[in-house]
Amino acid sequence: MPTDTDTLPVRDSRESLQAKRNNQIARSLGWTVLLIVSLMMLVPFVWMLLTSLKTEAEIARGGGILPEEWRWQNFPDALRAAPFHIYARNSLIIAFSHTLITLVYASAAGYALAKLRFGGARWLFFGFLAAMMIPSYATIVPQFLMVRYMPLFGGNNILGQGGSGWIDTWWALIIPGGVSAFSVFLFRQFFTGVPTELMEAARIDGVSEIGIFFRIAAPQVVPAFLTAGLLVFESSWNNFLWPLLVTRRQELRVIQVGLAGFRQDSTADWSLMMAGTAMATLPMIVLFLLAQRYFIQGFANVGIK
């Protein structure tokens, strides 16, 4: 007769198979949910692309999902309807400028908060955390007043009176959005993971603090640079309200403001607007696909520190 000792391997094998089966079911459910959510996220982009290939008459009468006539001519028509080469150039200049300023100053500030010891460092870090809680739209009016009354610019005197300040200039488009509190926080979280022993050894060998930053610390936080750069570039490329407020000339108009020109008070050229929006979205999609691995790794590292 089989004893309890003889049935133990059989019982363990059944429990192992049941646990493996449950794990496979859980993973299948998880992948199914992720697939459904991903498809839901793709719906607006698919609708935008399909709408950009319809005629204006078809859009007006509310046709089906797929275009009755695949009108690829909408894309060159959108490029001719407005000087998109000027808008795209301006958006690229602003996005690259904001990205460069952020990578330089935010990385230096994050390194100082993480690895340098100085009075008030903790309170300064708390200040950056508090700044992250302020909605960006709450700072629009103070920033506009600072730009408008900038002393000695745009005809203003030393008191900021008499002229227009930075209004309708590149200064207003680039300087206010240069560095964000979140970028400093992101770099600080990454730099805390860099071994302090390496830096101490470099200081003993006579390496300067700038040399330690560029030769030891920065190469170990490359995902931080890519993540911050991608976020800042995307935010600057899609910015609409601030360029609308501080610019009047078409030579300084950005691509998001240019797209709004297709929509008037009572009418809208939806086919050209969707075509222009699709072309404006394409650079960010390509940029994210190229850097998605570092982007995800960057947010994962920020969350666990």
C-alpha positions in Angstrom: 0.0 0.0 0.0 1.3 3.5 -0.8 2.3 5.6 2.2 2.0 9.3 2.7 5.7 9.6 2.0 5.1 8.1 -1.5 2.3 10.5 -2.4 4.2 13.6 -1.5 6.1 13.9 -4.9 2.8 13.5 -6.7 1.1 16.1 -4.6 4.0 18.5 -5.1 4.0 17.9 -8.8 0.2 18.7 -9.0 0.6 21.9 -7.0 3.5 23.0 -9.2 1.5 22.3 -12.4 -1.5 24.2 -10.9 0.7 27.2 -9.9 2.3 27.3 -13.4 -1.2 27.1 -15.0 -2.5 30.0 -12.8 0.6 32.0 -13.6 0.0 31.5 -17.3 -3.6 32.5 -17.0 -2.6 35.7 -15.1 -0.1 36.6 -17.7 -2.5 36.0 -20.5 -5.1 38.3 -18.8 -2.5 40.9 -18.2 -1.4 40.9 -21.8 -5.0 41.0 -22.9 -5.7 44.1 -20.8 -2.5 45.8 -22.1 -3.5 45.0 -25.7 -7.0 46.5 -25.2 -5.6 49.7 -23.5 -3.0 50.0 -26.3 -5.6 49.8 -29.0 -7.7 52.4 -27.2 -4.7 54.7 -27.1 -4.2 54.3 -30.8 -7.8 55.2 -31.7 -7.3 59.0 -31.8 -4.2 58.7 -34.0 -5.9 56.3 -36.4 -8.9 58.6 -36.6 -6.7 61.6 -37.2 -4.8 59.8 -40.0 -8.0 58.5 -41.7 -9.7 62.0 -41.4 -6.6 63.6 -43.1 -7.2 61.4 -46.1 -10.9 62.3 -46.6 -12.3 65.1 -48.7 -13.9 68.1 -47.0 -17.3 67.2 -48.4 -17.1 63.7 -47.0 -16.2 65.1 -43.5 -19.0 67.6 -43.7 -21.7 64.9 -44.3 -20.3 62.6 -41.7 -19.1 59.6 -43.8 -17.9 56.3 -42.5 -14.7 55.5 -40.8 -12.7 54.7 -43.9 -12.4 57.4 -46.6 -14.5 56.9 -49.7 -11.8 58.6 -51.7 -8.2 58.3 -50.3 -7.1 61.9 -50.9 -3.3 61.9 -50.4 -3.2 65.4 -51.9 -4.3 66.8 -48.6 -0.8 66.7 -47.3 0.9 68.8 -50.0 -2.2 71.1 -49.9 -1.7 71.6 -46.2 1.9 72.5 -46.8 0.9 75.1 -49.4 -1.9 76.5 -47.4 0.4 77.9 -44.8 4.2 78.5 -44.5 4.8 75.3 -42.5 8.5 75.3 -43.2 8.7 78.5 -41.2 6.5 77.1 -38.4 8.5 73.8 -38.3 11.8 75.7 -38.3 10.7 77.9 -35.4 9.4 74.9 -33.4 12.7 73.0 -34.0 14.8 76.0 -32.9 12.7 76.4 -29.7 12.6 72.7 -28.9 16.4 72.2 -29.4 17.2 75.4 -27.4 15.0 74.3 -24.5 16.5 70.8 -24.6 20.1 72.0 -24.7 19.5 74.5 -21.8 17.7 71.8 -19.7 20.4 69.2 -20.3 23.2 71.7 -19.2 21.6 73.5 -16.3 19.2 70.8 -14.9 21.9 68.1 -15.0 24.4 70.5 -13.1 21.7 71.4 -10.6 20.7 67.7 -10.1 24.3 66.7 -9.6 24.9 69.5 -7.0 21.8 68.5 -5.1 22.7 64.8 -5.1 26.5 64.8 -4.6 27.6 68.1 -3.2 27.3 69.1 0.4 26.4 72.8 1.0 24.1 74.7 3.3 20.4 74.7 2.5 20.7 71.9 0.0 17.8 70.0 1.6 15.5 73.1 1.6 16.5 73.9 -1.9 15.5 70.4 -3.0 12.1 70.8 -1.1 11.7 74.0 -3.1 12.0 72.1 -6.4 9.5 69.6 -5.2 7.1 72.3 -4.2 7.6 74.0 -7.6 6.6 70.7 -9.3 3.2 70.9 -7.6 2.3 74.3 -9.1 0.2 74.0 -12.3 2.0 75.5 -15.3 -1.0 77.6 -16.2 -0.8 79.3 -12.8 2.6 80.8 -13.8 1.5 82.1 -17.2 0.5 85.6 -16.0 3.6 86.2 -13.8 5.8 85.0 -16.6 4.1 87.2 -19.2 4.4 90.3 -16.9 8.1 89.6 -16.5 8.6 89.3 -20.2 6.5 92.4 -20.9 8.4 94.6 -18.4 11.9 93.3 -19.0 14.2 96.3 -18.3 16.3 97.6 -21.2 14.7 95.4 -23.8 12.2 96.4 -26.5 12.3 100.1 -25.7 11.9 99.6 -22.0 13.9 101.8 -19.6 15.7 100.6 -16.5 12.3 100.3 -14.7 10.8 98.2 -17.5 8.5 101.0 -18.8 7.9 102.6 -22.2 8.3 99.6 -24.5 7.3 96.0 -25.1 10.2 94.1 -23.4 10.7 90.6 -24.8 7.2 90.5 -26.4 7.5 89.2 -30.0 11.1 88.2 -29.7 13.1 84.9 -29.5 14.0 85.8 -25.9 10.4 85.3 -24.9 10.1 82.0 -26.7 13.3 80.4 -25.4 14.3 81.8 -22.0 11.1 81.3 -19.8 10.8 77.6 -20.7 14.5 76.8 -20.4 14.6 74.6 -17.2 11.8 72.9 -15.3 11.7 71.7 -11.7 10.9 68.2 -12.8 14.1 68.0 -15.0 16.2 69.0 -11.9 14.4 66.4 -9.8 14.9 63.7 -12.5 18.6 64.3 -12.7 18.9 64.4 -8.9 17.3 61.0 -8.6 19.6 59.5 -11.1 22.8 61.0 -9.7 22.0 59.6 -6.2 22.6 56.2 -7.7 26.1 57.0 -8.8 28.6 55.5 -6.3 30.1 58.2 -4.1 33.3 56.2 -3.7 34.2 56.7 -7.4 34.0 60.5 -6.9 36.0 60.5 -3.7 38.7 58.4 -5.4 38.7 60.9 -8.3 39.0 63.8 -5.9 42.0 62.2 -4.2 43.6 61.8 -7.6 43.2 65.5 -8.2 40.3 65.5 -10.7 38.3 68.7 -10.7 34.6 68.8 -9.9 33.8 69.5 -13.5 36.0 66.6 -14.6 34.2 64.3 -12.1 30.9 65.4 -13.5 31.8 64.9 -17.2 34.1 61.9 -16.9 32.4 59.8 -14.1 28.9 61.0 -13.1 27.4 62.0 -16.5 28.3 58.8 -18.4 26.5 56.7 -15.8 23.2 58.5 -16.1 22.8 58.5 -19.9 19.1 57.4 -19.6 18.5 60.6 -17.6 19.8 62.8 -20.4 17.7 60.9 -23.0 14.6 60.9 -20.8 14.8 64.6 -19.9 15.7 65.6 -23.4 12.7 63.7 -24.9 10.3 65.2 -22.4 11.5 68.7 -22.9 11.6 68.4 -26.7 8.0 67.0 -26.7 6.7 69.8 -24.4 8.4 72.5 -26.4 7.2 71.1 -29.8 3.6 70.9 -28.6 3.5 74.2 -26.8 0.6 76.4 -28.0 -0.5 78.9 -25.3 2.8 80.6 -24.5 3.9 81.2 -28.1 0.4 82.5 -28.9 0.6 85.0 -26.0 4.1 86.4 -26.6 4.3 86.5 -30.5 2.4 88.5 -33.1 4.6 88.2 -36.2 4.2 85.2 -38.5 7.9 84.9 -38.7 7.9 83.7 -35.1 4.8 81.5 -35.2 5.3 77.9 -34.2 3.7 74.9 -35.7 0.9 74.4 -33.2 -0.2 78.0 -33.5 0.0 77.6 -37.3 -2.3 74.6 -37.2 -4.9 76.6 -35.4 -5.1 78.9 -38.5 -7.1 76.2 -40.3 -9.9 76.7 -37.8 -11.8 80.0 -38.0 -14.6 81.4 -35.9 -17.4 79.6 -37.8 -15.7 77.2 -40.2 -12.8 74.7 -40.1 -10.9 73.0 -42.9 -10.7 69.7 -41.1 -9.0 67.7 -43.8 -6.1 70.1 -44.0 -6.0 70.5 -40.3 -5.8 66.7 -39.7 -3.1 66.4 -42.4 -1.0 69.1 -40.8 -1.5 67.6 -37.3 -0.4 64.2 -38.6 2.8 65.7 -40.0 3.4 67.7 -36.8 2.9 64.5 -34.7 5.2 62.3 -36.8 8.6 63.7 -35.5 7.6 63.0 -31.9 6.5 59.5 -32.7 9.8 58.7 -34.5 11.7 60.3 -31.6 9.9 58.2 -29.0 10.3 55.0 -30.9 14.1 55.6 -31.1 14.5 56.4 -27.4 11.6 54.4 -25.8 13.9 51.9 -24.1 15.8 54.7 -22.3 12.6 56.6 -21.7 11.0 53.7 -19.8 14.2 52.9 -18.0 14.4 56.6 -16.9 11.0 56.6 -15.3 11.6 53.2 -13.7 14.7 54.5 -12.0 13.0 57.7 -10.8 10.2 55.7 -9.2 12.4 53.3 -7.2 14.8 55.9 -5.6 
